[in-house]
Amino acid sequence: MRTPLAIGVDFGTTNTVVALSDGSGPARLVAFDTPAGADPTFRSTLSFNPDASDLTGRAVNAGPWAIEAYLDDPGDTRFIQSFKSYAASPLFTETRILGRRYTFEDMLSTFLLRLRDSGGEVLNHRDVRIIVGRPVRFVGAAPDAGLALRRYQLAFERLGFTDVRYVHEPVAAAFYFARRLEEDATVLVADFGGGTSDFSIIRFERKDRVLSSRPLGQSGVGVAGDAFDFRIIDNLVSPALGKGSSYRDFDNVLSVPSRYYASFARWDQLALMQVSRDMRDIRGLVRKSLEPEKLERLIELIDGNHGYPLYQAVSRLKETLSTETCARFSFHAGSIALETTVDRATFSAWIAQELTAIERAVDEAMADAGLTSDQIDRVFLTGGSSFVPAVRDIFDARFGAARIASGSELESIASGLALIGCEPDLDQWCSRAG
């Protein structure tokens, strides 16, 4: 019996990665056609612009083109990123974009259409099996995982796919890793994404060259790379833009409201501040400020739409601190010039709250499995934040460096999903929506 082509879809908060497998060898990543050339990652973003020449009255872009459209015209562009975070929210029913109602499944199917177009002919096949990654715990207050999967299912069905299954993201990463194992092992997989960190403990056994698995425990927490970026912004950049400064109101000296800096959690929200009431208040505070040059920087940053390059500078700092004990933060835009040196210990202190949350989630996974640290044979770390030394230190301290492996951060989940799709006994790995 011919094994159907399996497509693994790692739909992430920040990036989406797709892999293919026909069961005859290693999975291969899909290279997307982007403005910068072929790229195995596709940004999980959408943009909508008015377009009188289009019958719908709107131009829709996704991935890097959505970012370009937003940067070119932030005022008229409805830009959406991290929309995966709404998947499991019963409170999110719809949003209106340029006069049209969009549910979550509308946004996801629109994104998938653009993703498929950029991926070329290989993603236009209908006789395929789709294996979609899902987090252990969806983010948000009281997330409903069943609702999220039903929404996923509707989106994929709109593209004509009928055989759609779901696998926990760390399980997919574990399957990718377990193919290297030469003996039976109990494996803890830690998957660090943009919005969530997920942990699964799985027992892998091989009999007659067939790999089988038994899930033992799992946990997840809505803390990952995006939260680390915000801590850098909040501690390093926001004070240079007036956070923590004061202004004089008659005889009173008051603090600049910290709510002005909440939008820095997502760079695309900064441009929306241009027409907000808070922005009018900030402009009025400049003449009252005891450090007016800081608020002037904030105004220039927002008016100049410099949020995206700011976050690129933050990402570069974080990446450098993963390999160096000290790094230079450098951000220049217009007349704004921020230059400072940050050491790794300082960064670790900034993200202490997130590190504690990750440690607690590891505790939960271990308790769920009913295991102690010495009963874990191997630990596999994947995802961008697994490079952060303070994160790795958590696992080194508990399990010892000799048991820890990492690598293939880009491809492990998508490739694991595609490889699982070619397994003869899918039910032990996958579930269906509903």
N, C-alpha and C positions, 0 to 999 in steps of 0.2 A: 504494500500500500504506500502510495507516494505521500511523503511528509509535506504538508502545505507550507508555503512561505510564511514565516512568522515575522511580524514587525513589532519590535519593542519600542514603546513610547514612554520616555522619561519626561513627563510634563512637569517642569519645575517652576518654582516661584520666580526665579530669575531667568533661567535658560531652559530650553527644551532640546533634548538629544534623542535621536531616533537610530535604531540599529536593525539590521536584517539578518535572518538566518534561515537556511534550508535544511539544517541538521547535518550537513556534510563536513563541517569544519568550524572554525571560529566565526563569530558574528562580525559583521562589518558595519561601520558607522555610515550614515547617510551624510554626504557633503552638500550643504545648502549653498545655493547661488546667492551671494550677498554683494553689496557694493564694494566690499573689501576683498572679494574673491571667494573661493570655496571655503566653507567653515562648517565644522561638525556641530556647532552650537547655534541655536536660533533663539534670540531673545524673546521671552514670553511677554510681549507687549502688543498693544493695538492702538491705532490712532484713527480718528474720524475727522474729516475736513469737509466743509461745504464745497460742492462741485456742481455748478449749473449744467455742465456738459454731460453729466451722468444722469441716467433715468431715475436713479434713486435720490439724486440731489446730494449725494455724499461720496467722498473718496475714502476708501478704507485701506489702511496699510497695517502690516504686522512686522515683528522682528526689527531688524536694523532700520528698515524703511520707516517704521512708525516713529523711531527716535529721530530720524532725520526730519520727518514732517513736523514733529513737535518743536525741534530746535529752530527750524526755519520760520515757523509761525505759531508760537505758543498761544497767542491771543485767540486765534480761531480754531485751534486744534483741541479736540477732546482726546487726551492721552490716557491710556489705561495700562498700568503694569501691576504685577503681583496679584492679578485677579484670581489666581488659584486660591487665595486666602478667603474668598467668598463662597467657595464651592459647597462647604458644609454648613453654611449659615442659614437657618430658617428665617432669620430676619431680613436677609437679602432676597427680595423677590424680583426686582427689576430696577433698571435705571433708564432714563430717557436721554438719548443721544441724537441731537439735531432733529428733534421732533419724532423720533421712532423709539418704541419700547424695546429694550433688550433685557432678556433674562440671562442668567449665567450660561445656560446651554446655548443661547444665541451668540454670546461672546466667544465661547469655546469653539463652537462650530465655525464661526467666522475666522478665528485664529487658525484652526486646523486646515481650512481651505487654503489660506495663504501659505501655511507651512508646506502643504502638499504641492502647491504650485512651485515653490522654491526648491523642493527636493527632487523635482524631475519625474520622469516617467515611472520610476520604480515605485513611487507611492500612489500611483493611479490604478494599481491592480485591485480588483474586487475580491478575487478568490484568495484571500489571505486570512491569517489569524492575527488579531491585534491583541497584544499583551500590554496593558497599561499599568504603570507604576502608581501606587497610592501610598501616602504616608501612614505610619502607624496611627498617629493621631492628627487629624486635621486641625488647623489653627482656628482660633475664634472662641467666643463664649458659647458654651454648650453646643459644640459642633455635632452635627448629625451625619455620620459617615454613610449611612444608607442613602440619605438625600444626595450627598455628593456623588456617589456612584451612579445613582439614577440620572443625575444631570450629565455626568460623563457619558453614560450610555446613549442618551438622546442625541448628544452632540456627534458621537461617532456614527450612529445610525443615519444621521442626516447626510453623511458623506458616503453612504452605501455599504458600510461595514456591518456585518451581521454576527460574526464570530468574535466577540470582544470579551476579554477576561482581565482580571485584576490581580495584581500581586503586590504585597507590601514591598516598598522600595528597598529596605535593608535585606529582605529575603532574596531579591534579585541580585543585589550586590554579593550576598553570601553564596549564592549559586555560582556566580562568576568566579569567586575566590575558591570555592570548594573543588572546582575541577582540577585545581593544582594539588589538592591534598593526596598524599600517598597512603594515608591510613585513616581509619575512623576518627572523628574528632567532634568535640563540642565547641562551637564557634560563636563568639560574640561579634556582631557586626554593628558598627557605629557609622551612621550615614548623616553627614552634616550638609544640609542644603542651604538655600538662601533664607527660608522662613522657618524651617523646622529641623530639629535634630531627632533622629529615630534610632532605636536600639532594638535588636532582635538577637535572641539566643537560640541556636538551632543545632540539633544533633545530626551530623552527616555520617552515613554508613554506606559502604560499597559492597555489594554482593553480586558475584558473577559479572563484574564490570558495570553493574547498573547502580547509579547513585540514588540513594533515597534520603529523605530528610524527615525530621520530627521536630516541630516547633516546641520550644520549652518555655519561652518567656519573651515579653516585649514591653516597650514603653516608648513614649515620645514626649517632646516638649517644644513649644512654639518659640524657640530661641535658636538662632544660627547666625550666619554671616551678616545678614542685614542689621541685626542688633549690634554686632561688633562695630560695623561702620558708623552707626548712630552714636555709639559711645565716643568714638574718635571725634566726630563732629561736635558733640556736646561738650567735651572736655578741652578740645584743642582749638576749634574754629569759632564756636558760638561766643566765647568770652571776648574774642577779638572783634566781634560784631555787636557787642553791647550787652550780652547776657551777664548779669551780675553787677552791671554798672548802675549809676543812680542819676536822678534828675531832680531839679528843684521846682517845687510847686508852691509859690508864695514863700512861706517860712518853713515849709516842710521839705525834707529830703527823702525821696521815695525810690524804691527799686524799680528798674525797668521790668515790666511783666515778663515772666519766663515763658508764658504761652506763645509769645511771638516766635519762639525758637522750636516749637513742637513740629512745625512743618518740615524741619530738617530731617525728620525720620525718613522722608521720601523726597528725592530731588525734584520729581516732577510736580510736587505740590508747591514749590517755591514760586513758580511763575504765577500761580493762581492768587498769590498774596498781593499782586500788583493792584488789583481792584477791590481788595478786601477792606473792611472797616479797620482792621488792625494796622494795615499799611498807612491809612490816613492818620491814624494815631501816632505811628512811628515817625512819620514826616513832621508832625507837630511837636514831637518830643525833642527833636534835634536842637532847637534853640534853648531848650530848658536843660539839656543834658550836661552833666559835669564832665563827660568825655564825648563830645559831639562827633569826633572823628570816627568813633566806633559805629555809631548808628548810621553815619554817612556811608560807611563801608557796607553795612547791611542793605541800605537802600540801593546802592550801586549794584550789589550782587543780585538783588531781585529784579531791578529794572533792566539790567543787562542780560538777564536769563543765563546766569553763570552756574546754575545748580549742577548741571551734568558734568562739566569739567571739574567742579569741586569734588564730586564723588569719585571721579577718575583719579584725582590726586590722593584721596583717602584710600582707595583700593591699592594704589601703588605703595603707599606707606605700609599698609597692613601686609602686603606681600613681601616687602623688603624685610620687615620685622620677623617674618617667618624663617629667614635664613641668616639675618644679621642681628646682633644684640643692640644695635643702634641704627637709626635711619633718619634721613632728612626729609621733613615735610615741606613741600614747595608748591605754592599755589599763586599764580599770577593771572589776573583778569582785569582789563581796564587799568585803573589806577590802584587796584587792590594788589598788595604784595604781602603774602604771609609766608614766612620762612622760620622754621624752628627745628630743633633736633628732639627726637623722642627715643627713649630707650625702651627695651622690651619689658622691663619690670614695671615701668609706668603704664604701658599699654595693658599689661596683665592686671594691674590694679583697677584700671578703668572698667574692665569687663568682669570684675570679680562676681558681680551679681549673676551674670549669665553663666559663668563657670560653676557657681553653686547650683544653679538650676540643672545644668548638665549632669553634675555629680548625682543629684537627687534622682534624675531620670535613670541613670545607670543603676543606682540602688534599687529602683522600682523593677527594672528588668531582671535583676538578680533575684529579688524577692519573688517575682512572678514565676521564675524558673525553679525556685527553691534550691539554688546552688550557691556555693561559696566561690571566692576568687580562684582557689587552687583547683577547682573542678572545670575551669575554662581552659581548653587546650590551646586555642588560637584566638586572636583578636584581629579583626580586619577593620581598618579605618578608611573611610572614603568620603569624598566631598571636599570642597575648597577649604573649609575651616579646620579640617583635620591637619592642615599644615601649621596651624597656630601652635607654637610650642606649649603654651599654657594649657591648651586642650589636650595635646598629646601627653603632657605630664600627668594628667588625671589617670590615664590608662597605664602609663609606665609605673606609677606608684602602686596601682592595684594589682597589676598582672605581670609586671616585669617586661623590660624591653625585648627580651628574647622571644616572647610569645606574640609580639605585635608585628603586623604586616600592614602595608599601605601601598597605594599606587593605583594607577588607572582611574583616577578620580573623575575624569571626564566620561569614560565609557563603561564603567563597571555596572551601573544600574541598567542602562539601555541595552547593553550587550547581554546581561544576565536575563533580562526580560525576553529578548529574542530567542535566546538559547532554551529557556524554559518552554517557550512556545512550540518547540520541536520535541519535547519530551513525550514518551508514549502514555504516561500516566499524569495527565494535566491536573487532575483533581487534587492531588497531594500538594500542588504548588499554587493553584489558582482558585479564584472564586468568580462568580458572576454578579452583576448588579441585581438588586432586588432580592 
